[in-house]
Amino acid sequence: MATERKEKLIRVLQIMESTDEKSPMNASQIVEKLDSKYTLGDIDRRSIYRDISMLQYCGYQITQCKDKRKGWYMEKHAFDDWEIKIMMDAVQQAKCVSEKETVEIREKLLALTSNRGRSRFSHMIRPVKDCSEVDVEIGQYIEMMLEAMFLHKKIEFQYTEITNDMEKVLRRNGKVYKLNLYTIYWASNNYYLIGSHDNHEGLTHYRLDRILNLCISDEYAIDAKEKVGPNPEMFIQNYIEESVNHYSGDVVRIEVEYEPDPAMNAILYDFAGKDVKVRKQKNGLYRASFTKMNSVTLIGWFLQYGNWFKVIAPEHLKLEVMSELGKALHKYED
């Protein structure tokens, strides 16, 4: 196949990738685009039919319109527009991604949709990214960690902590940590490294945004099965729930009393879930019952919304919330 023919086929594919069901292109329009955008002139319109057939034969989901005069369109792109929207929103909210990186990732995602799809996104107002300047190249660090896990190598890094003067400094005078890395976990708008040290039992975790000078070690990592047992996936998941998400504790049945309104109803539903049961009291207030895991997260929620939701049961949870509220009040009385 001549060079010009190869280029023409690739350009036809690129043109098709910019189409969708609502914005197809026919042979004449494709010829015009080849000339205006790619300076491939003097193209026989009939050759476009052969190019489309070749692309269809190679597995590209190019569909001809019922009205054949309208031409063809790419039936399936890498992602649907709603999937691209979700991914863009996640990147927009990620504190570990800089403004510059956010724009670059957005452009890459938009390149995966049609011209019409891209235009739909351009009509949306983009919010200002709510994050401070990222101190490290998080993307490069994630690439290194993925490569380290693929090669079964340890990683080395230094870790930072915050002083009383709110300054970030290296922990333990710049000690270099070596970690057998098993997974990278996203929680509370941060990435966490989950792994183990050679000289310690069990697992440990580090926040990615507090890591500096990350590199891949020459040493091979100890397999997770050797460190935590024959079912490392379950062990790691339990560790994440107990140590990263702070969901450790027994499941308890909770009763709260509150004055209902649409805002309070929504807050309670989001926290308690769809299985929450509510009943109206004689005093006009409502009582809700639901199950949650007894944890730091649970206490924190009641401290946050203590002005609206009163714990009725269990008694130990009620007393614990009262104790924490009392400690908070005491700080203001000093």
C-alpha positions in Angstrom: 0.0 0.0 0.0 1.5 3.4 -1.0 2.3 5.9 1.7 -0.4 8.2 0.5 -3.0 5.4 0.6 -1.9 4.5 4.2 -2.2 8.1 5.3 -5.6 8.5 3.7 -6.9 5.4 5.5 -5.7 6.7 8.8 -7.2 10.2 8.2 -10.5 8.6 7.3 -10.4 6.8 10.6 -9.6 10.0 12.5 -12.5 11.7 10.8 -14.9 8.9 11.7 -13.7 9.1 15.3 -15.1 12.7 15.4 -18.6 11.5 14.4 -21.5 10.1 16.3 -25.1 9.0 15.5 -26.3 12.6 15.5 -23.4 14.0 13.5 -22.6 11.5 10.7 -20.5 12.3 7.6 -21.0 11.2 4.0 -18.3 10.5 1.4 -18.4 14.1 -0.1 -18.0 15.6 3.4 -15.1 13.2 4.2 -13.4 14.2 0.9 -13.8 17.8 1.7 -12.4 17.3 5.2 -9.4 15.4 3.9 -8.6 18.3 1.6 -9.2 21.2 4.1 -7.8 19.6 7.3 -5.1 17.2 6.0 -4.3 18.7 2.5 -5.1 15.4 0.8 -6.6 16.7 -2.4 -7.8 15.0 -5.6 -9.5 12.2 -3.7 -12.0 10.0 -5.6 -15.2 10.0 -3.6 -15.8 6.3 -4.5 -12.5 5.3 -2.7 -14.1 6.5 0.6 -16.5 3.5 0.4 -13.5 1.1 0.2 -11.8 2.8 3.1 -14.9 2.5 5.3 -15.3 -1.2 4.3 -11.7 -1.8 5.3 -12.1 -0.1 8.7 -15.3 -2.1 9.3 -13.4 -5.3 8.4 -10.7 -4.4 10.9 -13.3 -4.2 13.7 -14.1 -0.5 13.9 -17.8 0.0 14.8 -18.7 2.3 11.9 -22.3 2.2 11.0 -24.1 3.5 7.9 -27.2 5.7 8.5 -30.6 4.4 7.5 -30.6 7.3 5.1 -27.5 6.3 3.2 -27.1 9.9 1.8 -26.1 11.0 5.4 -23.1 8.7 5.4 -21.6 6.9 8.4 -20.8 7.4 12.0 -18.7 5.8 14.8 -21.2 3.8 16.7 -19.1 3.2 19.8 -16.3 5.4 21.2 -13.9 4.5 23.9 -16.2 6.1 26.5 -19.7 7.4 26.5 -20.0 11.1 27.3 -21.5 10.5 30.7 -18.5 8.3 31.6 -16.1 11.1 30.4 -18.1 13.6 32.6 -17.7 11.4 35.7 -13.9 11.0 35.1 -13.5 14.8 34.5 -15.3 15.6 37.7 -13.2 13.1 39.6 -10.0 14.8 38.3 -11.4 18.2 39.0 -12.0 17.3 42.7 -8.7 15.5 43.2 -6.4 17.6 45.5 -3.4 15.6 44.4 -3.7 16.8 40.7 -2.5 20.3 39.8 -4.5 22.8 37.8 -2.1 22.3 34.8 -2.5 18.5 35.0 -6.3 18.8 35.3 -6.4 20.8 32.0 -4.2 18.2 30.3 -6.2 15.2 31.5 -9.4 17.0 30.5 -8.1 17.5 26.9 -7.1 13.8 26.7 -10.6 12.7 27.8 -12.3 15.0 25.4 -10.2 13.6 22.6 -12.1 10.3 23.2 -15.5 11.6 22.2 -17.0 13.0 19.0 -16.8 16.6 17.8 -20.4 17.0 18.9 -19.7 15.5 22.3 -16.7 17.8 22.7 -18.9 20.7 21.9 -21.5 19.6 24.5 -18.8 19.9 27.2 -17.6 23.3 26.0 -21.0 24.7 26.9 -20.5 23.8 30.6 -19.1 26.3 33.1 -15.9 24.8 34.6 -15.6 25.4 38.3 -12.3 26.8 39.7 -10.2 23.9 41.0 -10.5 23.8 44.8 -7.0 22.7 45.9 -3.7 24.2 46.9 -0.7 23.9 44.6 0.5 20.3 44.4 4.0 20.0 45.8 5.1 16.9 43.9 4.5 15.4 40.5 1.8 12.9 41.7 1.3 11.5 38.2 5.0 10.6 37.9 4.9 9.0 41.3 1.8 6.9 40.4 3.6 5.8 37.2 6.6 4.7 39.2 4.5 2.8 41.7 2.6 1.0 39.0 5.9 0.0 37.5 7.3 -1.1 40.8 4.4 -3.4 41.5 4.6 -4.8 37.9 8.3 -5.5 38.4 7.8 -6.8 42.0 10.3 -4.3 43.3 10.3 -2.3 46.5 10.0 1.5 46.5 12.1 4.0 48.4 11.0 7.4 49.6 11.2 10.1 52.3 8.2 11.1 54.3 7.1 14.5 55.6 5.3 15.7 58.6 3.9 19.1 59.8 5.6 21.0 62.5 4.0 23.2 65.2 4.7 26.2 62.9 2.7 24.5 60.1 5.7 23.8 58.0 6.3 20.6 56.1 9.6 18.9 57.0 11.2 15.6 56.4 10.3 13.0 59.1 13.1 11.5 61.2 15.8 13.7 59.7 15.2 12.5 56.2 15.1 8.8 56.8 14.7 6.8 53.6 11.8 4.3 53.9 11.7 1.0 51.9 8.3 -0.5 51.3 6.9 -3.6 49.8 4.0 -1.9 47.9 0.8 -3.9 47.4 -1.8 -1.4 46.3 -2.6 2.3 45.9 -5.9 3.2 47.4 -8.0 6.4 46.9 -9.9 7.7 50.0 -11.0 11.1 51.2 -9.6 12.8 48.2 -6.1 11.4 48.8 -4.1 8.4 47.6 -2.7 6.0 50.1 0.1 3.5 49.6 -0.6 0.1 51.3 2.3 -2.1 51.9 4.7 -3.7 54.4 8.2 -3.2 55.8 10.7 -6.1 55.9 11.3 -5.8 59.7 7.7 -5.3 60.8 4.7 -7.7 60.8 1.4 -6.8 59.1 0.6 -3.8 56.9 1.2 0.0 57.0 0.1 2.9 54.9 1.4 6.3 53.8 -0.3 9.3 52.2 1.0 9.9 48.7 0.9 13.7 48.9 3.3 13.6 51.9 6.0 11.5 50.0 9.1 13.0 48.5 12.0 11.6 46.4 10.2 8.4 45.4 12.1 5.9 43.4 12.1 2.2 42.5 14.5 0.1 44.6 16.8 -2.5 43.2 15.5 -5.0 45.8 12.7 -7.4 45.0 9.6 -7.0 47.1 8.4 -9.6 49.5 5.2 -11.2 48.2 2.0 -10.2 50.1 1.2 -13.8 50.8 4.4 -14.1 52.8 3.6 -11.1 54.9 -0.1 -11.4 55.6 -1.2 -15.0 54.6 -2.8 -16.9 51.8 -5.6 -14.5 51.1 -3.9 -11.1 50.9 -6.7 -9.3 49.0 -9.2 -9.8 51.8 -6.5 -9.0 54.5 -5.6 -5.7 52.6 -9.3 -4.8 52.2 -9.9 -5.3 56.0 -6.8 -3.2 56.8 -8.1 -0.4 54.5 -11.5 -0.4 56.3 -10.0 -0.4 59.7 -7.0 1.8 59.3 -7.5 4.0 56.3 -11.3 4.5 56.3 -11.5 4.1 60.1 -14.5 1.7 59.9 -13.3 -0.6 62.7 -15.8 -1.7 65.3 -18.9 -3.7 65.8 -22.1 -3.0 63.9 -24.7 -1.3 66.2 -28.3 -0.3 65.8 -28.8 3.4 66.4 -31.9 5.5 67.2 -31.8 9.2 66.7 -34.4 11.9 67.3 -34.7 15.0 65.1 -36.9 17.7 63.7 -37.6 16.8 60.0 -37.2 19.1 57.1 -36.0 18.4 53.5 -32.4 19.4 54.3 -32.2 17.2 57.5 -34.0 14.3 55.8 -31.4 14.4 53.0 -28.4 14.5 55.4 -29.8 11.6 57.4 -30.6 9.5 54.3 -27.1 10.0 52.9 -25.5 8.9 56.2 -27.9 6.1 57.2 -28.7 4.6 53.8 -31.9 3.5 52.2 -32.7 1.0 54.9 -33.3 3.7 57.5 -36.7 3.4 59.3 -38.5 6.5 60.6 -41.6 7.1 62.7 -43.3 10.2 64.0 -43.4 10.9 67.7 -46.3 12.4 69.7 -44.2 15.6 70.3 -43.9 16.1 66.5 -40.3 15.0 66.3 -39.2 12.0 64.3 -37.2 9.0 65.3 -35.0 7.1 62.9 -33.4 3.7 63.4 -30.5 2.3 61.3 -27.3 0.3 61.6 -23.8 1.6 61.3 -20.3 0.4 62.3 -19.2 1.9 65.7 -16.1 3.9 64.8 -14.3 7.2 64.9 -16.2 8.2 61.7 -19.6 7.5 63.5 -18.7 9.7 66.5 -17.4 12.4 64.2 -20.7 12.5 62.3 -22.7 13.1 65.5 -20.3 15.8 66.6 -20.7 17.5 63.2 -24.5 17.3 63.3 -25.1 17.3 67.1 -27.3 20.4 66.9 -29.8 18.5 64.7 -29.7 14.8 65.6 -29.9 13.5 69.2 -28.7 10.0 69.9 -31.4 8.0 71.8 -29.8 4.5 71.6 -27.6 2.7 72.3 -26.8 4.2 75.6 -23.0 3.8 75.3 -23.0 5.7 72.0 -25.1 8.5 73.6 -22.8 8.8 76.5 -19.7 8.9 74.2 -21.2 11.6 72.1 -22.1 13.6 75.2 -18.6 13.2 76.5 -17.0 14.4 73.3 -19.4 17.4 73.1 -18.5 18.2 76.7 -14.7 18.1 75.9 -15.3 20.5 73.0 -17.3 22.9 75.1 -14.7 22.8 77.8 -12.0 24.0 75.4 -14.1 27.2 74.9 -14.6 27.7 78.6 -10.9 27.8 79.4 
